[in-house]
Amino acid sequence: MTDHDDRHGDRLPCGVRADDLLQQVIDGTPPRDPVHQASCPHCRATLTHLSELWAPVLDLAHEDVRAPAGLLQAVMSEIRELARSGWSAVLRDDAGQTRIAARVVGAVARLAAESVPHVTLALGGGRVATGSGEESDPAAVAGSEDATDVGLAGDRVVIDVQIAVDLGVSIPRVAQQVRDRIADHLRVHTGLRTTEVNVTVVDVRS
C-alpha cells in the first residue's frame, strides 16, 4: 500500500482494503479477520458484489479460452469505485448514474421495519426508546451511527437493524416479516438489491 493508494481511497468505510477482499474472492481463502468480516455490513456487501464481478473469470477458467482483454483492469476499476462510494449505493443506466446515501437507505429500512405489526421501534446502532427519549443498548457498539448498520457496494445492500417487539408475539415470525418488508421496500423505493437483512431484537415491550 502506498500513499498514492491511500489518497485514492481504496479502503472501505470500515478501513478494510478492497484489494484484500478481491484477493479473498480470487483465491477462495478465509478472511484475514473473520470476526470483523462476520459483523461488518460493508465487507459483506462488497464481497457479494466482487463475487459477481469475478464470476466471468471463474467461468472462463474452466474453458480453454483467453480472458477478454481489459477484463482485469475493468474489475480493478470497479473495485476502486466501490471503495470511493462506500457510503453511497450506485445505480447505473444508459442515462447516467444515481447515488443514494447510506443514511437514506437506512431510513427506508427503519421505516419499513416499523411498519410491521408489533414492532414498536427500529433504530440503527443498538438504540432503543424510553419514555424520555433514546438510550443505548449495552450490546450496541458505542458511538455507532445509523449509517454504520448499512453496507453498500454498487446496487447491493446489507442491512443490520435492531428492533423492539411487543410482549407475547412470536419473535422469529416478526423478525422474518421485518426482513421481508425491508427487502421489499428497498427494492420498490430505491431499486437496490438486498443481500442480507440481519435483525436483532434488543427490547420487549408490554
TANORBEL-V905091 format. One line per field, one symbol per residue. ss: DSSP state (A for helix, B for strand, O for the rest). psi: psi as a letter, one per 20 degrees, with the letter a starting at -180 (. if undefined). burial: + if it has 16 or more other C-alpha atoms within 10 Angstrom, else -. Layout:
BEGIN
ss: ???
psi: ???
burial: ???
END
This chain:
BEGIN
ss: OOAAAAAOOOBOOOOOBAAAAAAAAAAOOOOOOAAAAAAOAAAAAAAAAAAAAAAAAAAAAOOOOOOOOOAAAAAAAAAAAAAAOOOBBBBBBOOBBBBBBAAAAAAAAAAAAAOOOOBBBBBOOOBBBBOOBBBBOOOOOOOOOAAAABBBBOOBBBBBBBBBBBOOOOAAAAAAAAAAAAAAAAAAAAOOBBBBBBBBBBBBBO
psi: prhgghhjljqrhiipphhhhghgggikrqqhnhgghhiohgggghggghhghighghghhjqmrqqqpjgghgghhhgghgghkhjqqppqahibqppoqhhgghgggghggiipqjoiqoqrjkqrqrhjbqqpphiqppjqrghijpppocjqqppoqpqprqpiroghggghhgggggggghgghijqpogqopppoiqpp.
burial: --------+++++--++++-++-++-----------+--++++++++++++-++--+------------------+-++++++++++++++--------+++++++++++++++++-++++++++++++-------+--------+++++++++++++++++++++----+--++-+++-++++++---+-++++++-+-++++--
END
